[in-house]
């Protein structure tokens, strides 16, 4: 693993991840940036994927023949979260003093579905649930991967509660944004495909 046939095998896995997910550069804290990349490296290696596979892995198995990739979904959630950060902080700075934490939000958005890289596997040319995925949904495996790579607990919280597992408990403000951005992406595509009921 780690050698890319498209670039002569000289580019490391971390560089390939950062090229595919340029939003990682938005994280201002260098240590946190490194932890996000390390978590992706860990998830890809554990799941048996190459970074470029993120361009073809479906972002969900709940939409048959899902037309959107893991990569596009992750970038979509992160980019929408960034816009909300800018607008929310601008509007609420003088109206309650509510301010979202930029790096927490971006890191959480980038990592919210990282567990899918171990929840899914390729079998007979098709992406299906892995053995681990049948035992642990991606909010759990993603949180474990992030913790294993030194990601701060508040970012891990965002991963853990981004899906329905977090519906009946507390979500920090940044986790609320990530949850809503995730479902805007998911449910809007379902609606386009006539699958939203």
Number of C-alpha atoms within 10 A of each C-alpha: 12 17 14 16 9 9 9 8 12 11 14 12 23 17 12 20 21 17 14 17 19 11 18 22 13 13 18 12 11 10 11 19 20 17 19 27 22 21 25 26 22 19 24 24 17 12 19 15 20 18 24 16 15 21 15 14 25 24 23 20 13 10 15 9 9 16 13 18 17 21 21 19 22 22 19 18 25 27 17 19 25 21 10 16 20 13 11 14 17 14 14 13 12 10 9 8 11 14 17 19 12 18 19 20 25 28 25 29 32 27 26 31 27 27 27 26 27 26 25 27 21 14 10 7 7 10 15 18 18 18 12 15 19 12 12 16 19 24 26 18 24 27 26 17 23 26 16 13 18 16 24 14 12 15 26 25 20 29 31 24 24 26 20 11 12 18 11 8 9 11 18 14 15 25 27 17 24 29 24 16 22 23 14 15 17 19 15 13 17 16 11 9 12 9 12 11 6
